[in-house]
Amino acid sequence: MTTNLTDPIFNDEEAARAHFEAIRWPNGPVCPHCGVEGEATLVKGKSHRPGMYQCNACREPFSVKVGTVMESSHIPLHKWALGFHLMASSKKGMSAHQLHRMLGITYKSAWFMAHRIREAMDDKGASGPLGGEGKTVEVDETFWGPATEVYVNGKGWQRIRGGHGKRDVVLSLVEREGRVRSFRLDGLTPDQVDELVTAHVLPSSTLNTDEARMYWPIGRRFAKHGMVKHAIGEYGKPDGTTTNTVEGYFSIFKRGMVGVYQHCGEQHLHRYLAEFDFRYSNRVAKGVDDVLRTMRAIKGAEGKRLTYRQPRSAGAA
C-alpha cells in the first residue's frame, strides 16, 4: 500500500482523530485511567474539547492522546499523523529541522516530537527474545561519537581495537531475516556483552560473531557458535557463518547519523538506536510497507510518556 499525502488524516483534525482512535481502540474507547472498555461517553458541547470522552466507571475525562507520548501536546493530531509517517517511512531518518519546515511548527516542538516518536518506536520491552531453533543471530559492536577514550575491562580508559577512540560503544543483535536490537554501552566489557546477549537471544539459536575473545565463553551457551576471522580477511564461510547482516545494519545506521542527523548528544543515542531498530525490524522485506510501519509506531505510543524535562538537553538534530 502506498501513502497518499493528500489523505485527510494529514490535513483534517477530525479525520486524524478518528485514525488514531481506530489504531489505539479498534473495539471502542478504553479508559486509560481505570482500563474499563466500552464504558465511555463522547462529551459534546462548546465548552468541551473535541474528541473528549468521560469514563462512566471512574468518571475521569480522557482523549486518544492521554496515556501516550502525545499526552499534553498542543500540536494538532493531523500534524502528529504526518510526523509519525515521515519518521517511520524515511529509511535513514528525518531531522527535526526537516519536520519543523514540513509541519510548520517550531524547531523546539519538532525536536521534542521526534524524540517522543522514537520513544514510541522502542519495543525492546514488548517483544520476546531473538532467534530460536534453526535461526541465526549475528552479534557485533561498533563505535560512535567524537574521538576520545572508552573503558576496556581490566585495561582502563584507552583507544581500543577498531574504535579509533570513538566515545560510544554500540552493540547490535540481528536475527537473520528478522529483528534487530541495539544497545549503547559505556564501555566494551565481556560482562556487559554477556548480560545483553544472554537476556535477548534464545539459547537454541546459532550465534555468529567475529573472533573477539569476549564472545568465546558466550558462544558455548548456544546451540552453535560460528566465528569469522576478520584479522585474516575472512568475512564468510561456506556453511553460512558471517556477520555481514549486522554490519549491513551498522552501515544504514551510520549513513543516517552522518547524513541526516549529523549531531547526536551521548544522552540521546539510545533513542536514535530505537528508531533505526524499529525501521529495520519492520522493513519491506518482511512485508511491512510504510502505512503498516506507521500504524505500528502509533500503536507503540500507548502506555509511554516522555516529558520535555527528560530529553531537553540540546545536542540532537
C-alpha positions as CSV (number, residue, x, y, z in Angstrom):
1,M,0.0,0.0,0.0
2,T,1.4,3.4,-0.9
3,T,0.9,6.6,1.1
4,N,-1.3,9.3,-0.2
5,L,-0.1,12.6,1.4
6,T,-3.4,14.2,0.4
7,D,-5.2,11.8,2.7
8,P,-7.5,13.8,5.1
9,I,-5.7,12.3,8.1
10,F,-2.7,14.6,7.3
11,N,-4.9,17.7,6.8
12,D,-8.1,17.4,8.7
13,E,-8.2,17.2,12.5
14,E,-11.4,15.1,12.8
15,A,-10.1,12.6,10.3
16,A,-6.8,12.4,12.1
17,R,-8.5,11.8,15.5
18,A,-10.6,9.0,14.0
19,H,-7.5,7.5,12.6
20,F,-5.6,7.5,15.9
21,E,-8.7,6.2,17.7
22,A,-9.1,3.3,15.3
23,I,-5.5,2.2,15.8
24,R,-5.5,2.6,19.6
25,W,-9.0,1.4,20.2
26,P,-10.2,-1.0,17.4
27,N,-13.0,-2.2,19.6
28,G,-14.1,1.1,21.1
29,P,-12.6,3.6,23.6
30,V,-10.7,2.1,26.6
31,C,-10.3,4.4,29.7
32,P,-6.5,4.9,30.2
33,H,-7.3,5.7,33.9
34,C,-9.1,2.6,35.0
35,G,-8.8,0.3,32.0
36,V,-12.5,-0.3,31.6
37,E,-13.6,-0.9,27.9
38,G,-16.9,0.2,26.4
39,E,-18.0,2.5,29.3
40,A,-17.0,5.8,27.8
41,T,-19.3,8.6,26.6
42,L,-18.2,11.2,24.0
43,V,-18.6,14.6,25.6
44,K,-20.2,17.2,23.3
45,G,-20.7,20.9,23.7
46,K,-18.9,24.1,23.1
47,S,-17.3,24.1,26.5
48,H,-15.5,20.7,25.8
49,R,-12.6,20.0,23.6
50,P,-13.3,17.8,20.5
51,G,-12.6,14.1,21.0
52,M,-13.0,14.2,24.8
53,Y,-14.6,11.2,26.5
54,Q,-15.8,10.6,30.0
55,C,-15.5,7.2,31.6
56,N,-18.7,6.1,33.2
57,A,-16.8,3.8,35.6
58,C,-14.3,6.2,37.2
59,R,-15.8,9.5,35.9
60,E,-12.4,10.7,34.6
61,P,-12.2,12.5,31.2
62,F,-9.7,11.4,28.5
63,S,-8.9,11.7,24.8
64,V,-6.9,9.5,22.5
65,K,-3.8,11.4,23.5
66,V,-4.0,10.5,27.2
67,G,-1.7,7.7,28.2
68,T,0.5,8.1,25.1
69,V,3.7,10.0,24.1
70,M,1.3,12.7,22.7
71,E,-0.3,13.5,26.1
72,S,-0.3,17.2,27.0
73,S,0.9,18.1,23.5
74,H,-0.7,21.1,21.8
75,I,0.4,20.0,18.4
76,P,-2.7,19.1,16.2
77,L,-3.3,15.4,15.6
78,H,-3.1,15.7,11.9
79,K,0.5,17.0,12.3
80,W,1.3,14.2,14.6
81,A,-0.1,11.8,12.0
82,L,2.3,13.3,9.4
83,G,5.2,13.3,11.8
84,F,4.7,9.6,12.6
85,H,4.6,8.9,8.8
86,L,7.7,10.8,8.0
87,M,9.7,9.3,10.8
88,A,8.5,5.7,10.0
89,S,8.9,5.9,6.2
90,S,12.3,7.6,5.9
91,K,14.9,4.9,5.8
92,K,17.7,6.9,7.2
93,G,15.6,9.2,9.4
94,M,14.0,12.6,9.4
95,S,15.8,15.5,11.1
96,A,14.0,17.9,13.4
97,H,14.8,20.8,11.1
98,Q,13.0,19.0,8.3
99,L,10.0,18.2,10.5
100,H,10.0,21.9,11.6
101,R,9.8,23.0,7.9
102,M,7.3,20.4,6.7
103,L,4.9,20.6,9.6
104,G,5.0,24.3,10.2
105,I,5.9,24.0,13.9
106,T,8.8,25.4,15.8
107,Y,12.1,23.6,15.8
108,K,11.9,23.1,19.5
109,S,8.5,21.4,19.1
110,A,9.7,19.3,16.2
111,W,12.8,18.2,18.2
112,F,10.6,17.1,21.1
113,M,8.1,15.4,18.7
114,A,10.9,13.4,17.1
115,H,12.1,12.1,20.5
116,R,8.6,11.2,21.5
117,I,8.1,9.3,18.3
118,R,11.4,7.5,18.9
119,E,10.1,6.5,22.3
120,A,7.0,5.1,20.7
121,M,9.2,3.0,18.3
122,D,11.2,1.4,21.2
123,D,9.8,-2.1,21.5
124,K,12.6,-3.8,23.5
125,G,10.3,-4.5,26.4
126,A,7.3,-5.6,24.3
127,S,8.6,-8.4,22.1
128,G,10.3,-11.6,23.0
129,P,13.9,-12.8,22.7
130,L,15.6,-13.1,19.3
131,G,16.4,-16.3,17.5
132,G,15.3,-19.8,18.3
133,E,15.8,-23.3,16.9
134,G,17.1,-23.2,13.4
135,K,17.6,-19.4,13.5
136,T,20.9,-17.4,13.4
137,V,21.6,-14.3,15.4
138,E,24.6,-12.1,14.5
139,V,26.3,-10.1,17.2
140,D,28.8,-7.3,16.7
141,E,29.9,-4.0,18.1
142,T,30.7,-0.7,16.5
143,F,31.7,2.8,17.8
144,W,30.1,6.2,17.6
145,G,30.8,9.7,18.7
146,P,33.7,12.1,18.9
147,A,37.3,10.8,19.3
148,T,38.0,10.0,23.0
149,E,38.8,7.0,25.1
150,V,36.5,4.3,26.2
151,Y,36.8,1.9,29.2
152,V,38.1,-1.6,28.4
153,N,37.7,-4.2,31.1
154,G,40.8,-4.6,33.1
155,K,42.8,-2.2,31.0
156,G,41.3,1.2,32.0
157,W,40.4,4.0,29.6
158,Q,42.1,3.7,26.3
159,R,41.7,3.7,22.5
160,I,40.5,0.2,21.5
161,R,40.6,-2.1,18.6
162,G,38.5,-0.8,15.7
163,G,37.1,2.1,17.6
164,H,39.6,4.8,16.7
165,G,39.0,6.2,20.1
166,K,35.3,6.9,19.5
167,R,33.2,7.5,22.6
168,D,30.1,5.3,22.5
169,V,30.0,1.6,22.0
170,V,27.0,0.2,20.2
171,L,26.2,-3.5,20.4
172,S,23.7,-4.9,17.9
173,L,22.0,-8.3,17.9
174,V,20.5,-9.1,14.4
175,E,18.3,-12.1,13.8
176,R,18.9,-13.1,10.3
177,E,15.8,-12.3,8.2
178,G,14.2,-11.0,11.4
179,R,14.5,-8.2,14.0
180,V,17.4,-6.2,15.5
181,R,18.1,-4.9,18.9
182,S,20.8,-2.3,19.6
183,F,22.3,-1.0,22.8
184,R,24.6,1.8,23.8
185,L,27.3,0.7,26.2
186,D,29.6,2.9,28.4
187,G,32.5,0.5,27.6
188,L,33.2,-2.7,25.9
189,T,33.3,-5.2,28.7
190,P,32.7,-9.0,28.5
191,D,30.2,-8.9,31.4
192,Q,28.0,-6.2,29.7
193,V,28.0,-8.1,26.4
194,D,27.4,-11.4,28.1
195,E,24.4,-10.0,30.0
196,L,22.8,-8.5,26.9
197,V,23.3,-11.5,24.6
198,T,22.0,-13.9,27.3
199,A,18.9,-11.8,28.0
200,H,17.9,-11.1,24.4
201,V,18.9,-14.3,22.4
202,L,17.4,-17.7,22.9
203,P,20.0,-20.4,23.7
204,S,18.6,-22.7,21.0
205,S,19.9,-20.1,18.4
206,T,23.1,-20.2,16.3
207,L,25.3,-17.3,17.3
208,N,27.6,-15.7,14.7
209,T,30.3,-13.3,15.8
210,D,33.8,-12.2,14.9
211,E,36.9,-13.6,16.5
212,A,36.9,-11.3,19.6
213,R,37.8,-13.3,22.7
214,M,34.9,-11.9,24.7
215,Y,32.4,-13.9,22.5
216,W,34.1,-17.3,23.1
217,P,32.6,-18.1,26.5
218,I,29.3,-16.6,25.5
219,G,29.1,-18.8,22.4
220,R,29.4,-22.0,24.4
221,R,25.9,-21.5,25.8
222,F,24.2,-21.5,22.4
223,A,23.3,-24.4,20.0
224,K,26.2,-23.4,17.8
225,H,28.8,-20.6,17.7
226,G,30.1,-19.6,14.3
227,M,33.1,-17.2,14.1
228,V,34.7,-15.3,11.2
229,K,38.3,-14.1,11.5
230,H,38.3,-10.5,10.2
231,A,42.0,-10.2,11.1
232,I,42.9,-12.6,8.2
233,G,40.4,-11.2,5.8
234,E,37.7,-13.8,6.4
235,Y,34.1,-12.4,6.1
236,G,32.1,-15.5,5.3
237,K,32.4,-19.3,5.4
238,P,30.8,-22.0,3.1
239,D,28.4,-23.1,5.9
240,G,26.9,-19.6,6.0
241,T,28.8,-18.2,9.0
242,T,29.1,-14.5,8.6
243,T,28.4,-11.2,10.4
244,N,27.6,-9.3,7.1
245,T,24.0,-8.8,8.2
246,V,24.8,-6.9,11.3
247,E,27.5,-5.0,9.5
248,G,24.9,-4.0,6.9
249,Y,22.7,-2.7,9.7
250,F,25.6,-0.6,11.0
251,S,26.0,0.8,7.5
252,I,22.4,2.0,7.4
253,F,22.7,3.4,11.0
254,K,25.9,5.4,10.3
255,R,24.7,6.8,6.9
256,G,21.6,8.1,8.7
257,M,23.5,9.5,11.6
258,V,26.1,11.2,9.4
259,G,23.9,12.3,6.5
260,V,20.6,13.2,8.3
261,Y,21.1,13.8,12.0
262,Q,24.8,14.9,11.9
263,H,24.8,15.7,15.7
264,C,23.7,13.4,18.5
265,G,24.3,14.0,22.2
266,E,25.5,11.0,24.1
267,Q,22.4,11.1,26.3
268,H,20.1,10.6,23.2
269,L,21.9,7.8,21.3
270,H,19.7,5.1,22.8
271,R,16.6,6.7,21.2
272,Y,18.2,7.0,17.8
273,L,19.1,3.3,18.0
274,A,15.5,2.5,18.9
275,E,14.4,4.4,15.7
276,F,16.8,2.6,13.4
277,D,16.0,-0.7,15.1
278,F,12.2,-0.2,14.5
279,R,12.5,0.6,10.8
280,Y,14.9,-2.3,10.2
281,S,12.6,-4.8,12.2
282,N,9.6,-3.5,10.2
283,R,11.1,-3.4,6.7
284,V,9.6,-4.0,3.3
285,A,11.5,-7.4,3.1
286,K,9.3,-8.6,6.0
287,G,6.1,-7.5,4.3
288,V,5.8,-4.2,6.2
289,D,5.1,-1.2,4.0
290,D,5.2,2.5,5.0
291,V,1.5,2.5,6.0
292,L,1.7,-0.5,8.3
293,R,5.0,0.6,9.7
294,T,3.5,4.0,10.7
295,M,0.5,2.3,12.3
296,R,2.8,0.1,14.4
297,A,4.7,3.2,15.5
298,I,1.4,4.9,16.5
299,K,0.3,1.7,18.4
300,G,3.6,1.7,20.2
301,A,2.9,5.2,21.6
302,E,0.4,3.7,24.0
303,G,1.4,3.4,27.6
304,K,4.5,5.6,27.3
305,R,5.3,9.1,28.4
306,L,8.3,11.4,27.7
307,T,8.3,14.8,29.3
308,Y,10.4,17.6,28.0
309,R,12.5,17.6,31.2
310,Q,13.8,14.1,30.3
311,P,15.3,14.8,26.8
312,R,15.6,18.5,27.0
313,S,19.4,18.7,26.8
314,A,20.5,20.1,23.4
315,G,22.6,18.0,21.1
316,A,20.3,16.2,18.6
317,A,19.4,17.4,15.2
